[in-house]
Amino acid sequence: MLELDHVRKRLGATLALDDCNLRVDAGHRVAIVGANGAGKSTLLKIVAGVLTPDAGAVRWRSQSLSSGRSTLRKKLGYVPESADPPPHLSIAELLHFIAAIKDCQTLGNEELEELGLCQMLDARIGELSLGQRRRACLAAALTGDPELLILDEPNNGLDRGSLEVLAAMLAKRPACTVLLATHDRAFADLLGARLVSMASGRVTQGV
């Protein structure tokens, strides 16, 4: 289970998360919806370990993500909304780099083909379109068959066909817990995700 208990985070003068609580059972899919500025991306960054909460606790399988971050990160995949890995790397270099960090194999050719990446593995990240960068980031996030996958606005830059491919890939990973932020409720439905709402830095419904 993924648990956020009374998480608080201030970004400059903004209270981005205020006494935020959330529970996600292992193997479930949860989609966070809410207006821009509700705190969705901040919550995902904290779960991914990019940000540290000012107060409260974040636990995955009863282990603190703060104290066990290096070990737990090998079991986690994260695609930020920006999709901006180092531009000088090729897709192949990015995937090998992530595989080395996680001490695992890179994504197989079949799934790379499904993502439309096999013919562009030597292309530099900085030369790619937004959609191509998103697909490269998805391949990186899925490397090592993560137990927890975090997706921030996965529909940004992906067409409906690519979203359907992603949903099919996740359907092959029923044990993977998925937490995403999205404005696309049709995609959330495609994943079979439970919807939770955020407003003013708090989960307001669906806990």
C-alpha positions in Angstrom: 0.0 0.0 0.0 1.1 3.6 -0.7 0.2 5.9 2.2 0.4 9.7 2.5 -0.3 10.8 6.1 -0.8 14.5 6.9 1.8 15.6 4.2 2.6 19.2 4.1 4.8 21.0 1.6 5.5 24.7 1.0 7.1 25.9 -2.2 8.3 29.5 -1.6 5.3 31.5 -0.4 2.8 28.9 -1.6 1.4 26.1 0.6 1.3 23.5 -2.1 0.2 20.6 0.1 -1.7 21.1 3.3 -2.4 18.1 5.6 -2.7 15.8 2.5 -3.8 12.2 3.0 -4.1 9.4 0.5 -4.2 5.6 0.4 -3.6 3.4 -2.7 -3.8 -0.3 -2.4 -1.1 -2.4 -4.0 -2.0 -3.2 -7.6 -4.6 -0.5 -7.9 -4.8 2.5 -10.2 -5.7 5.9 -8.8 -6.1 9.1 -10.9 -5.9 12.4 -9.2 -8.0 15.1 -10.8 -8.3 18.8 -10.0 -7.7 22.3 -11.3 -4.2 23.6 -12.1 -2.5 24.6 -8.9 -4.4 22.1 -6.8 -1.2 20.3 -5.7 -1.3 17.3 -8.0 2.2 17.5 -9.4 3.7 18.4 -6.0 2.1 15.3 -4.5 3.5 13.1 -7.3 7.0 14.6 -6.9 7.0 13.8 -3.2 5.9 10.2 -3.9 8.7 9.9 -6.5 11.3 11.3 -4.2 12.0 14.5 -6.2 10.7 16.6 -3.3 10.9 16.0 0.4 7.8 16.8 2.5 8.1 19.5 5.2 5.8 17.4 7.5 4.0 14.2 7.4 4.9 10.7 6.2 5.0 8.9 2.9 5.2 5.1 3.0 5.3 2.4 0.4 4.7 -1.1 1.6 5.0 0.2 5.2 8.5 1.5 4.5 9.3 5.2 4.6 10.1 6.6 1.1 12.4 9.2 2.8 14.6 6.7 4.7 14.5 4.0 2.1 14.6 6.1 -1.0 17.7 4.6 -2.8 16.4 1.0 -2.5 12.7 1.9 -3.2 13.6 4.0 -6.2 14.7 0.8 -8.1 11.1 -0.4 -7.8 9.6 2.9 -8.9 8.9 4.5 -12.3 8.2 8.2 -12.7 7.2 10.3 -15.8 7.1 14.0 -14.9 4.9 16.4 -16.9 7.8 18.2 -18.4 9.4 15.1 -20.0 12.8 16.7 -20.2 15.6 14.2 -19.7 19.1 15.4 -20.7 18.9 16.5 -24.3 22.4 15.3 -25.3 21.5 11.6 -24.5 20.1 9.3 -27.1 17.1 7.3 -26.3 19.2 4.2 -26.0 21.7 5.9 -23.7 18.8 7.1 -21.5 17.4 3.6 -21.3 20.8 2.0 -20.5 21.4 4.7 -17.9 18.1 3.9 -16.1 18.7 0.2 -16.3 22.2 0.7 -14.7 20.6 2.6 -11.9 18.0 0.0 -11.3 20.4 -2.9 -11.9 18.1 -4.5 -14.5 17.6 -5.1 -18.2 16.3 -2.5 -20.5 12.8 -2.7 -21.9 12.4 -5.5 -24.4 12.2 -4.9 -28.2 8.6 -5.8 -28.3 7.5 -3.1 -25.9 9.9 -0.6 -27.5 8.2 -1.4 -30.8 4.8 -0.8 -29.2 6.0 2.6 -28.1 7.3 3.4 -31.6 10.9 3.7 -30.4 12.8 0.9 -32.1 13.6 3.0 -35.2 14.8 6.0 -33.2 17.0 4.6 -30.4 20.0 6.6 -31.7 18.1 9.9 -31.8 19.1 12.6 -29.3 16.4 13.6 -26.7 16.8 17.2 -27.7 15.9 16.4 -31.3 12.6 14.7 -30.4 9.1 16.0 -30.5 7.1 16.3 -27.2 5.3 13.1 -28.0 8.5 11.2 -28.7 10.1 12.5 -25.5 7.0 11.3 -23.6 7.3 7.8 -25.1 11.0 7.7 -24.3 10.3 8.7 -20.7 7.6 6.0 -20.5 10.1 3.4 -21.7 12.5 4.6 -19.0 9.8 4.5 -16.3 8.7 1.0 -17.3 12.3 -0.3 -17.2 12.7 -2.9 -14.5 9.0 -3.6 -14.3 8.3 -1.1 -11.5 6.0 -2.0 -8.6 4.9 1.7 -8.4 4.4 3.8 -11.5 3.8 7.6 -11.2 2.5 9.5 -14.2 2.0 13.2 -14.3 -0.4 14.2 -17.1 0.5 11.3 -19.3 -1.9 12.5 -22.0 0.2 15.6 -22.5 1.9 15.1 -25.9 0.4 11.6 -26.5 -2.3 10.9 -29.0 -5.2 8.6 -28.3 -3.5 5.7 -30.0 -0.4 6.1 -27.8 -2.6 6.3 -24.7 -4.3 3.1 -25.7 -0.9 1.4 -26.1 0.1 2.6 -22.6 -3.1 1.3 -21.1 -2.5 -2.1 -22.8 1.1 -2.2 -21.5 -0.2 -1.5 -18.0 -2.9 -4.2 -18.3 0.0 -6.7 -18.7 1.3 -5.5 -15.3 -1.6 -6.1 -13.0 0.6 -6.1 -9.9 1.9 -2.6 -10.7 0.4 0.2 -8.6 -0.3 3.3 -10.7 -0.7 6.8 -9.4 -1.4 9.5 -12.0 -2.5 13.1 -12.3 -4.7 13.8 -15.3 -7.4 16.0 -16.8 -8.3 13.2 -19.1 -11.0 11.2 -17.4 -11.5 9.1 -20.5 -7.9 7.8 -20.1 -8.5 7.2 -16.3 -11.5 5.1 -17.2 -9.5 3.2 -19.8 -7.1 2.3 -17.0 -9.9 1.4 -14.7 -8.6 4.0 -12.2 -10.3 5.2 -9.1 -10.7 9.0 -9.2 -9.7 11.2 -6.3 -10.1 15.0 -6.3 -7.6 17.6 -5.1 -8.2 21.2 -4.2 -6.1 23.7 -2.3 -3.4 21.2 -1.5 -5.7 18.5 -0.1 -7.3 15.3 -1.3 -11.0 16.3 -1.0 -12.9 13.2 -2.2 -12.3 9.6 -2.9 -9.8 8.8 -0.2 
